[in-house]
Amino acid sequence: MSAHAVVIAGGGPTGLMLAGELALAGIDVAIVERRVNQEVDGSRAGGLHARTLEVLDQRGIVERFLALGQVHRAVHFRTAMDIGDFPSRHNCSLALWQRHTERLLAEWVCELGVTMHRGCEVTGFAQDGAGVDVALSDGRALRAAYLVGCDGGRSLVRKTAGIGFPGWEPTTSWLMAEVAMTAEPKWGFHENAFGIHAIGKAENTEKALARVVLTDRQLQRDANPTLHDVREALVAVYGTDFGAHSPTWISRFTDMTRQADAYRDRRVLLAGDAAHVHPPIGGQGLNLGVQDAVNLGWKLAQVVNGTSPDSLLDTYHAERHPVAARVLRHTMAHVALRRTDDRTKALDATLAELFAMDEPRKRLVADMSGLGIRYDLGEGHPLLGRRMPDLDLVTAEGPLRVFTLLHAARPVLLNLGEPSGFDISPWADRVRQVDARYEGVWELPAIGQVAAPAAVLIRPDGHVAWVGDSTQQGLAEALATWFGPPAVA
């Protein structure tokens, strides 16, 4: 039996990001992935939102993604909504198919030395007080201190752990395919009495393909549609199938929306689609999973290393469950607005007027982009619980961006007052202290300008755990809460 500190079931974007986070902390982590390589069928998820780009920037790898994607200064909720005026270095969304996102994350994880068990999957597990025994489909067994299910919406890990998955049954379904066509199709969006449909050019370096998304006339639950189904649906919508042939990918999705009622059962945790599923409208799923991974990674690493007590893992559910619940609510609303009846059109027109106003637009865009996420860390400065802005700092070593301080996924106490004004020596082995100056305005997405703090304690995920004035009031408590008890001299 092979042993690892952490085993991750599933090597998609969430599993890869989590593995990278753990590897940065020196944790022995292994991914179990059923695919023999990182190839992705079809285009899948189509982009990265602003906060995900910031997260990748925090780890020093965002340029790899920007080099391949296409920047858009908008997010989509019923229509394109401007994000270009948001205070972020990445005030945009990035059009980038999942095949590229996964490949780039896999290359990063490989550079970090993560173990990959490919061509097999987790078939069962049993946990005890000291760890988890994990059975694989090829007959092997692994032993881990913790198992994380990043194995998708039908997660075996979630089901085996007995974690509930309540939510809403589907009401609508869509057929999606990438196919070759002998006739020129009707490109763009098309609306009829039973829904909105689209045909666009699919990315493929070998041959020209059309990417088709068709709203089913009636709810269909068949998850394995055929080319015949695609042709029939095209004829029903367009009056012709445009000679559709040679599909590379055919799938069907619904608006089923569910969320795990617990993200943790003792030594088993869930992230990504294993913890929440919803239709892909709005492009939230991949981004939500990557951000789950970044919230969980440093916490799990500290528990495995013995730096923090096991109870730190409870904050993962406490922080990420409400975020996903809000995303699911927005996604259900987005689906509802795609109906083509007169009453829905009247509602859509009313919302269009509302979102033409600055404040409603900014609040919704902050949600959709992830830039407005705030974890409930109590009352205090508006920065508390929010992502730290990527400020251009002045230090004794020269100019420095905040996000460069987070490349190693370690916490930082950023002192913007008198140099060496804070004593964190009992945590010096875990927390980096940086003296710096910043002369600009502090501005938060959808909030606006806020008072400049004298110091901030930044967690490895980029969220602010403590905001201080010229005193250390509350700092020791925050350090102990998030980064373990003080070292004994």
C-alpha positions as CSV (number, residue, x, y, z in Angstrom):
1,M,0.0,0.0,0.0
2,S,1.4,3.4,-1.1
3,A,1.1,6.2,1.4
4,H,0.6,9.9,0.8
5,A,-0.3,12.7,3.1
6,V,-3.2,13.7,0.8
7,V,-4.9,11.9,-2.0
8,I,-7.1,13.8,-4.4
9,A,-9.7,12.0,-6.4
10,G,-9.9,13.7,-9.8
11,G,-7.4,15.6,-11.9
12,G,-9.6,18.3,-13.4
13,P,-9.0,22.0,-12.7
14,T,-10.0,21.8,-9.1
15,G,-7.9,18.8,-8.3
16,L,-4.9,20.2,-10.1
17,M,-5.1,23.6,-8.3
18,L,-5.5,21.9,-4.9
19,A,-2.5,19.7,-5.6
20,G,-0.4,22.7,-6.5
21,E,-1.4,24.5,-3.4
22,L,-0.5,21.5,-1.2
23,A,2.8,21.0,-3.1
24,L,3.9,24.6,-2.5
25,A,3.5,23.9,1.3
26,G,5.7,20.8,1.0
27,I,2.9,18.3,1.4
28,D,3.2,14.8,-0.2
29,V,0.1,14.9,-2.4
30,A,-1.1,12.5,-5.1
31,I,-3.8,12.8,-7.7
32,V,-5.9,9.8,-8.9
33,E,-7.2,10.5,-12.4
34,R,-9.1,8.1,-14.7
35,R,-7.8,9.7,-17.9
36,V,-4.4,8.5,-19.1
37,N,-3.5,12.1,-20.1
38,Q,-4.9,15.6,-19.7
39,E,-6.9,15.6,-22.9
40,V,-10.4,17.1,-22.5
41,D,-13.3,16.0,-24.7
42,G,-14.8,19.0,-26.4
43,S,-14.4,22.6,-25.4
44,R,-16.0,22.4,-21.9
45,A,-15.6,25.4,-19.7
46,G,-14.9,28.5,-21.7
47,G,-13.1,31.0,-19.5
48,L,-11.6,32.4,-16.3
49,H,-13.2,35.2,-14.3
50,A,-11.3,38.1,-12.7
51,R,-10.8,36.6,-9.2
52,T,-9.5,33.3,-10.7
53,L,-7.0,35.3,-12.7
54,E,-5.9,37.1,-9.5
55,V,-5.5,33.7,-7.8
56,L,-3.2,32.5,-10.6
57,D,-1.3,35.8,-10.4
58,Q,-0.9,35.2,-6.6
59,R,1.0,32.0,-7.6
60,G,3.0,33.7,-10.3
61,I,1.6,31.7,-13.2
62,V,-1.2,34.0,-14.7
63,E,0.9,35.0,-17.7
64,R,0.8,31.5,-19.0
65,F,-3.0,31.7,-19.2
66,L,-3.1,35.3,-20.5
67,A,-0.8,34.4,-23.3
68,L,-3.3,31.9,-24.7
69,G,-6.6,33.5,-23.9
70,Q,-8.6,36.5,-25.2
71,V,-9.3,39.3,-22.7
72,H,-12.9,40.7,-22.5
73,R,-13.7,43.7,-20.3
74,A,-17.1,42.2,-19.4
75,V,-18.9,39.4,-17.5
76,H,-22.2,38.0,-18.7
77,F,-25.5,38.0,-16.9
78,R,-28.4,38.1,-19.4
79,T,-26.0,40.4,-21.4
80,A,-22.5,41.7,-21.3
81,M,-21.8,43.8,-18.2
82,D,-18.8,46.1,-18.0
83,I,-16.1,45.2,-15.6
84,G,-13.4,47.6,-17.0
85,D,-13.8,50.2,-14.2
86,F,-13.2,47.7,-11.4
87,P,-10.1,48.2,-9.2
88,S,-8.1,45.1,-10.2
89,R,-5.1,44.4,-12.4
90,H,-7.3,41.7,-14.0
91,N,-10.6,43.6,-14.5
92,C,-11.7,41.3,-17.2
93,S,-12.8,37.8,-18.1
94,L,-10.4,35.6,-20.1
95,A,-11.8,33.4,-22.9
96,L,-9.9,30.2,-22.7
97,W,-11.2,26.7,-23.3
98,Q,-10.8,24.2,-20.5
99,R,-8.4,22.0,-22.5
100,H,-5.8,24.8,-22.2
101,T,-6.6,25.7,-18.6
102,E,-6.1,22.0,-17.6
103,R,-2.9,21.6,-19.6
104,L,-1.3,24.7,-18.1
105,L,-2.3,23.7,-14.5
106,A,-1.0,20.2,-15.1
107,E,2.3,21.5,-16.3
108,W,2.6,23.7,-13.2
109,V,1.7,20.7,-10.9
110,C,4.3,18.6,-12.7
111,E,6.9,21.3,-12.1
112,L,6.0,21.0,-8.4
113,G,6.6,17.3,-8.3
114,V,3.1,16.1,-7.6
115,T,2.5,12.3,-8.0
116,M,-0.1,11.4,-10.6
117,H,-1.8,8.0,-10.6
118,R,-3.3,8.0,-14.1
119,G,-5.6,5.5,-15.9
120,C,-7.5,4.6,-12.7
121,E,-10.0,6.0,-10.3
122,V,-11.1,5.8,-6.7
123,T,-13.6,2.9,-6.2
124,G,-14.0,3.1,-2.5
125,F,-12.5,4.1,0.8
126,A,-12.7,3.6,4.5
127,Q,-11.6,6.2,7.1
128,D,-10.4,5.7,10.6
129,G,-9.0,8.0,13.3
130,A,-5.6,8.2,11.7
131,G,-6.3,8.2,8.0
132,V,-8.1,6.9,5.0
133,D,-7.6,3.7,3.0
134,V,-8.3,4.3,-0.6
135,A,-9.1,1.5,-3.1
136,L,-8.3,2.1,-6.8
137,S,-9.9,0.5,-9.9
138,D,-6.6,-1.1,-10.9
139,G,-6.5,-3.1,-7.7
140,R,-4.0,-1.0,-5.9
141,A,-4.6,0.7,-2.5
142,L,-3.4,4.0,-1.1
143,R,-3.2,5.2,2.4
144,A,-3.6,8.9,3.1
145,A,-4.1,11.2,6.1
146,Y,-6.9,13.0,4.1
147,L,-8.9,12.3,0.9
148,V,-10.3,15.1,-1.1
149,G,-13.1,14.4,-3.6
150,C,-12.6,16.5,-6.7
151,D,-14.4,13.9,-8.8
152,G,-17.3,15.8,-10.3
153,G,-21.0,16.1,-9.9
154,R,-21.5,12.3,-9.6
155,S,-18.8,12.2,-7.0
156,L,-18.2,8.7,-5.6
157,V,-16.3,10.2,-2.7
158,R,-19.3,12.3,-1.7
159,K,-21.7,9.4,-2.1
160,T,-19.5,6.9,-0.2
161,A,-19.1,9.5,2.6
162,G,-22.8,9.7,2.9
163,I,-22.9,13.5,2.4
164,G,-26.3,14.8,1.4
165,F,-26.7,16.6,-1.9
166,P,-29.9,18.6,-1.7
167,G,-31.1,21.0,-4.4
168,W,-33.4,21.5,-7.3
169,E,-34.5,19.0,-9.9
170,P,-34.0,20.0,-13.6
171,T,-36.7,21.9,-15.5
172,T,-34.8,22.5,-18.8
173,S,-32.1,20.8,-20.8
174,W,-29.7,21.7,-23.6
175,L,-27.9,19.6,-26.2
176,M,-24.3,20.5,-26.9
177,A,-22.1,19.2,-29.6
178,E,-19.0,19.9,-31.7
179,V,-19.5,18.6,-35.2
180,A,-18.4,19.2,-38.8
181,M,-21.0,20.6,-41.2
182,T,-21.2,20.4,-45.0
183,A,-23.3,23.5,-45.3
184,E,-22.7,26.9,-43.8
185,P,-24.7,27.1,-40.6
186,K,-26.6,30.1,-39.2
187,W,-23.9,31.5,-37.0
188,G,-24.7,33.3,-33.7
189,F,-27.8,33.2,-31.5
190,H,-31.2,32.2,-32.6
191,E,-34.4,32.4,-30.6
192,N,-37.7,30.7,-31.0
193,A,-40.8,29.9,-28.9
194,F,-39.0,27.2,-26.7
195,G,-35.6,28.8,-26.1
196,I,-32.4,30.4,-27.2
197,H,-30.0,28.4,-29.4
198,A,-26.5,29.1,-30.7
199,I,-23.9,27.9,-33.3
200,G,-20.4,29.1,-33.1
201,K,-17.0,28.2,-34.4
202,A,-15.3,25.6,-32.2
203,E,-11.6,25.8,-31.5
204,N,-9.8,22.9,-33.2
205,T,-6.4,23.0,-34.8
206,E,-7.0,20.0,-37.1
207,K,-10.4,20.7,-38.7
208,A,-13.2,23.3,-38.8
209,L,-15.9,22.4,-36.4
210,A,-19.2,24.1,-35.3
211,R,-20.1,24.3,-31.6
212,V,-23.8,23.8,-31.2
213,V,-25.9,24.6,-28.1
214,L,-29.6,23.8,-28.6
215,T,-32.4,24.2,-26.0
216,D,-34.5,21.0,-25.9
217,R,-38.2,21.5,-26.7
218,Q,-38.9,19.3,-23.6
219,L,-36.8,18.3,-20.7
220,Q,-34.5,15.4,-21.7
221,R,-32.5,13.5,-19.1
222,D,-30.5,11.3,-21.4
223,A,-26.8,12.2,-20.6
224,N,-25.5,10.3,-23.7
225,P,-27.1,11.8,-26.8
226,T,-26.1,10.7,-30.3
227,L,-25.4,12.4,-33.6
228,H,-29.0,11.4,-34.6
229,D,-30.3,13.5,-31.7
230,V,-28.2,16.5,-32.7
231,R,-29.5,16.3,-36.3
232,E,-33.1,16.0,-35.2
233,A,-32.7,19.0,-32.8
234,L,-31.1,21.1,-35.6
235,V,-33.9,20.4,-37.9
236,A,-36.5,21.2,-35.3
237,V,-34.8,24.6,-34.6
238,Y,-33.4,25.6,-38.0
239,G,-35.3,23.5,-40.5
240,T,-32.0,21.8,-41.6
241,D,-29.2,19.9,-39.9
242,F,-26.6,21.7,-42.1
243,G,-25.1,18.3,-42.9
244,A,-23.8,17.7,-39.4
245,H,-21.4,14.8,-39.2
246,S,-18.2,13.6,-37.6
247,P,-18.9,14.7,-34.0
248,T,-15.9,15.1,-31.6
249,W,-18.1,15.6,-28.6
250,I,-21.8,15.4,-27.8
251,S,-23.3,16.0,-24.4
252,R,-26.5,17.2,-22.7
253,F,-26.8,19.3,-19.6
254,T,-29.7,20.4,-17.5
255,D,-30.4,23.2,-15.0
256,M,-30.3,20.7,-12.1
257,T,-28.8,22.6,-9.2
258,R,-27.4,20.9,-6.0
259,Q,-25.0,21.6,-3.2
260,A,-23.4,19.3,-0.6
261,D,-24.8,19.9,2.8
262,A,-21.3,19.4,4.2
263,Y,-18.0,19.9,2.6
264,R,-16.3,17.7,5.1
265,D,-16.8,14.4,6.9
266,R,-13.9,13.9,9.3
267,R,-10.9,13.1,7.0
268,V,-12.8,13.4,3.7
269,L,-13.4,16.7,2.0
270,L,-15.2,17.8,-1.2
271,A,-14.3,20.6,-3.7
272,G,-15.5,21.7,-7.1
273,D,-18.4,20.0,-8.8
274,A,-18.3,17.3,-6.1
275,A,-19.6,20.0,-3.7
276,H,-21.9,21.9,-6.0
277,V,-23.4,21.5,-9.5
278,H,-25.3,23.9,-11.6
279,P,-25.8,24.7,-15.4
280,P,-22.7,26.2,-17.0
281,I,-24.5,29.5,-18.0
282,G,-22.4,32.4,-16.7
283,G,-19.2,30.3,-16.7
284,Q,-19.0,29.9,-12.9
285,G,-18.2,26.2,-12.3
286,L,-14.5,26.0,-13.1
287,N,-13.8,29.3,-11.3
288,L,-15.8,28.3,-8.2
289,G,-13.8,25.0,-8.0
290,V,-10.4,26.6,-8.4
291,Q,-11.2,29.1,-5.7
292,D,-12.4,26.2,-3.4
293,A,-9.0,24.7,-3.9
294,V,-7.1,27.8,-3.0
295,N,-9.2,28.3,0.2
296,L,-8.7,24.7,1.3
297,G,-5.1,24.1,0.2
298,W,-3.2,26.1,2.8
299,K,-5.6,25.1,5.6
300,L,-5.2,21.4,4.9
301,A,-1.4,21.8,4.6
302,Q,-1.2,23.4,8.0
303,V,-3.3,20.6,9.6
304,V,-1.2,17.9,7.9
305,N,2.0,19.6,9.0
306,G,0.7,19.9,12.6
307,T,0.9,23.7,12.5
308,S,-2.8,24.1,13.1
309,P,-5.5,22.0,14.8
310,D,-7.9,19.8,12.8
311,S,-10.7,22.4,13.6
312,L,-9.2,24.8,11.0
313,L,-10.7,22.6,8.3
314,D,-14.2,23.5,9.6
315,T,-13.6,27.1,8.3
316,Y,-13.4,25.7,4.7
317,H,-17.1,24.8,4.8
318,A,-18.0,27.9,6.7
319,E,-16.4,30.2,4.1
320,R,-17.0,28.4,0.8
321,H,-20.5,27.0,1.3
322,P,-22.2,30.5,1.4
323,V,-20.1,31.6,-1.7
324,A,-21.3,28.6,-3.7
325,A,-24.9,29.0,-2.5
326,R,-24.9,32.6,-3.8
327,V,-23.4,31.4,-7.2
328,L,-26.1,28.8,-7.5
329,R,-28.8,31.4,-6.8
330,H,-27.5,33.7,-9.5
331,T,-27.2,30.8,-12.0
332,M,-30.8,29.7,-11.4
333,A,-31.9,33.3,-12.0
334,H,-29.8,33.5,-15.1
335,V,-31.5,30.3,-16.5
336,A,-34.9,31.7,-15.7
337,L,-34.2,34.9,-17.7
338,R,-33.4,32.8,-20.8
339,R,-37.0,31.8,-21.2
340,T,-38.6,33.4,-24.2
341,D,-42.2,34.0,-23.0
342,D,-43.6,37.5,-22.8
343,R,-43.6,37.6,-19.0
344,T,-39.9,36.7,-18.8
345,K,-39.1,39.3,-21.5
346,A,-41.0,41.9,-19.3
347,L,-38.8,40.9,-16.3
348,D,-35.7,41.1,-18.4
349,A,-36.5,44.6,-19.6
350,T,-37.0,45.7,-16.0
351,L,-33.7,44.2,-15.0
352,A,-32.0,45.9,-18.0
353,E,-33.0,49.2,-16.6
354,L,-31.8,48.3,-13.2
355,F,-28.4,47.1,-14.3
356,A,-27.9,50.2,-16.4
357,M,-27.4,51.9,-13.1
358,D,-23.9,51.9,-11.7
359,E,-24.4,50.5,-8.2
360,P,-26.6,47.4,-9.2
361,R,-24.2,46.6,-12.0
362,K,-21.2,46.8,-9.8
363,R,-22.7,44.6,-7.1
364,L,-23.7,41.9,-9.6
365,V,-20.4,42.1,-11.5
366,A,-18.5,41.8,-8.2
367,D,-20.4,38.6,-7.5
368,M,-20.0,37.1,-11.0
369,S,-16.3,37.9,-11.2
370,G,-15.5,36.7,-7.6
371,L,-13.9,40.1,-6.7
372,G,-16.6,40.8,-4.2
373,I,-16.3,37.7,-2.1
374,R,-16.1,38.4,1.6
375,Y,-15.6,35.7,4.2
376,D,-17.3,36.5,7.5
377,L,-14.4,37.1,9.8
378,G,-16.3,39.5,12.1
379,E,-16.9,43.2,12.2
380,G,-14.2,45.7,11.5
381,H,-12.5,47.4,8.6
382,P,-14.1,46.8,5.1
383,L,-11.0,44.9,4.1
384,L,-11.5,42.2,6.7
385,G,-12.4,38.9,5.0
386,R,-12.0,40.4,1.5
387,R,-9.3,39.7,-1.1
388,M,-6.2,41.9,-0.7
389,P,-5.8,44.4,-3.5
390,D,-2.6,43.9,-5.6
391,L,-1.0,47.2,-4.6
392,D,2.3,48.6,-6.0
393,L,4.4,48.8,-2.9
394,V,7.6,50.6,-2.1
395,T,10.0,48.6,0.0
396,A,13.7,48.8,1.1
397,E,14.5,46.3,-1.7
398,G,12.6,48.3,-4.3
399,P,9.1,48.3,-5.9
400,L,7.0,45.2,-5.2
401,R,3.5,44.1,-6.0
402,V,1.4,42.5,-3.2
403,F,0.7,39.4,-5.2
404,T,4.4,38.6,-5.6
405,L,4.5,38.2,-1.9
406,L,2.1,35.3,-2.2
407,H,3.9,33.2,-4.8
408,A,5.0,30.7,-2.2
409,A,1.5,30.5,-0.7
410,R,2.7,31.7,2.7
411,P,0.9,34.2,5.0
412,V,2.2,37.8,5.1
413,L,2.0,40.6,7.6
414,L,2.2,43.7,5.6
415,N,3.4,46.7,7.7
416,L,2.6,50.0,6.2
417,G,3.5,52.1,9.2
418,E,6.8,52.5,11.1
419,P,9.3,49.9,10.0
420,S,9.6,46.9,12.4
421,G,6.6,48.2,14.3
422,F,5.1,44.8,15.0
423,D,6.5,41.8,16.9
424,I,5.4,38.5,15.5
425,S,8.5,36.5,16.5
426,P,6.5,33.6,17.9
427,W,5.1,33.1,14.4
428,A,8.3,34.1,12.4
429,D,8.7,30.5,11.2
430,R,5.3,30.7,9.5
431,V,4.5,34.3,8.7
432,R,6.6,36.6,6.6
433,Q,6.7,40.3,7.7
434,V,7.2,42.9,5.1
435,D,7.7,46.7,5.8
436,A,6.4,48.8,2.9
437,R,4.8,52.1,1.9
438,Y,1.8,52.7,-0.4
439,E,0.8,56.2,-1.4
440,G,-2.2,55.5,-3.5
441,V,-5.9,55.2,-2.8
442,W,-7.4,52.0,-1.3
443,E,-10.4,50.9,-3.4
444,L,-12.5,47.8,-3.2
445,P,-14.7,46.4,-5.9
446,A,-18.4,47.6,-5.5
447,I,-17.4,49.2,-2.2
448,G,-15.3,52.1,-3.4
449,Q,-12.6,53.9,-1.4
450,V,-11.8,52.8,2.1
451,A,-9.5,54.1,4.8
452,A,-5.8,53.2,4.5
453,P,-4.8,50.6,7.2
454,A,-1.5,50.7,9.0
455,A,-1.1,46.9,8.6
456,V,-2.8,43.9,7.2
457,L,-2.4,40.2,7.8
458,I,-2.8,38.4,4.5
459,R,-3.7,34.7,4.3
460,P,-2.1,32.4,1.7
461,D,-5.4,32.6,-0.3
462,G,-5.0,36.4,-0.5
463,H,-7.8,37.2,1.9
464,V,-7.3,39.6,4.8
465,A,-7.4,38.0,8.2
466,W,-6.6,41.1,10.3
467,V,-6.5,44.9,9.8
468,G,-4.6,47.0,12.3
469,D,-3.8,50.5,13.2
470,S,-0.5,51.5,14.9
471,T,-1.1,48.9,17.7
472,Q,-1.0,45.1,17.8
473,Q,-4.5,44.8,19.2
474,G,-6.1,41.6,18.0
475,L,-3.0,40.5,16.0
476,A,-1.8,37.7,18.2
477,E,-5.4,36.3,18.3
478,A,-5.6,36.4,14.5
479,L,-2.2,34.8,14.0
480,A,-3.1,32.0,16.4
481,T,-6.5,31.4,14.8
482,W,-5.2,31.1,11.3
483,F,-1.6,30.0,11.6
484,G,-1.5,28.0,14.8
485,P,-0.3,28.6,18.4
486,P,2.8,30.7,19.0
487,A,6.1,28.8,19.1
488,V,7.5,28.2,22.5
489,A,10.8,30.0,23.0
